[in-house]
Amino acid sequence: MKSKKFGAGAFCFTRTRGLQPRDPSDLQALATQHGFEDLVPSYAGDRAAVGRAIQITSSGLWREQFLLRPLRRTSSEVTYAIVKERHFDKERLDHFQEALVRWTAEPDPSVIHGDHAIAHRVNDNYQNLRGKIVSEDWSAAIAAHLDKLDAAPVRSDGRVYWVPPQRVDEVRRLGDFLQAVGIDLILAEMEPETRTVVQEVVKDSLVDQIERLEAEVAGFDGRQKPSVYERRLKEYSRLRARAILYRDALGVGVDRTETVLDELEAKVTEMLDIRTNSVVHRDGSVDGALAGGPLEPDIDGDACEASSPPATGLRFGGAEFQPAASSDPDVLVFISGDEMVIAAVKALESMGVAGKWQKAGGAEVKIGNSGPVGADVSIQIRVPNEQSLETAASSLANLGIEVC
């Protein structure tokens, strides 16, 4: 329903107000009451909780002339030095390492070790955060939901959105749920003089999405999984509907958008038809239109059982990951293009633990924004021959990766 007050749409942003760490099950019950079952973010994992505990403890520690300085930070170990800063005179100070504070994923990820008083503070903060959802976890979830409601980011960091008038009431309903969580969602009227600016914002948003889709299709050769093509066709339909929504709200021209989407839809439909009519046999040979070349196996089809990875999924960063083909027989690959997990991996990049092989018990894991065409994030897992993915599940859980 279109709101009369926000006839040209509304600006939207959020702020937290004393948001405390919450148990996911409590939040899920609250979300169910408001009809937002899919919005609650997943626990980010023990490794992320450790980093947050260190950050909280470090805040203001300088007033006591102490510092926490990193010695080792990987996905399975975090070790910091507790450093005393001593001032001798106006021109000299020294740093003395007094103790260590350490967390390891194995054998017991539930505690942070260290006898120093500051180590105890880190552990107290960790216990308060472990297994809980915190304010940082909500940003990606809210952004992803606003995207589903066709909101366009006004700022490059995504903190302010323009909401089309046709979606204002749905955003208000989202705000009612977030208010119960402890997050304020603010809607502000758009002044007439800002209309031109917003028109440019939504134009740029459409152009960016179209250019991404054009570049993606340029990399398609008919050998991708049918599910990749099917997802893209759904995305084209949704983007066409969004363009029409923007046109009706702001008078933004969408002729080029519709033309490009028609072209992309025709190309991908043809590729889907070719790929669907090609068969991968158990011995790896191919019959049909693509005979003679390797195909990406479709995890949903029966024809590619021999060349597919085990049909085991993962959940990480609030997103479902599906198995994908791997060029290395010793490495399992899982992929997702979910906006929430893309944001989560960016956070891991800032910690320096993304894109690198990390230990997780006997297994090794690499998470990065480096997925194949059609998926932005990949999780690669190397499991010793004597172990299965299920065997490594508890170690992976310490990193926030759930085997399902």
Buried (B, 14 or more C-beta within 10 A) or exposed (E): EBBEEBEBBBBBBBEBEEBEBBEBEEBBEBBEEBEBEEBBBBBBBBBBBBBBBBEBBBEEBEEEEBBBEEEEBBBBBBBBBBBBBEEEEEEEEEEEEBBBBBBBBBEEBEEBBBEBEBBBBBBBBBBBBBBBBBBBBBBBBBBBBBBEBBBBBBEEEBEBBBBBBBBBEBBBBBBEBBEEBBBEBEBEEBEEEBBEEBBEBBBEBBEEBBEEBEEBBEEBEBBBBBBBBBBBBEBBEEBBEBBBBBBBBBEBEBEEBBEBBEEBBEBBBEBBBBBBEBBBEEEEEBEEEBEEEEBBBBBEBEBBEEBBBEEBBBBBBBBBBBBBBBEEEEBBBBBBBBBBBBBBBEBBBEBEBBEBBBBBBBBBBBBBBBBBBBBBBBBBBBBEEEEBBEBBBBBBBBBBBBBE
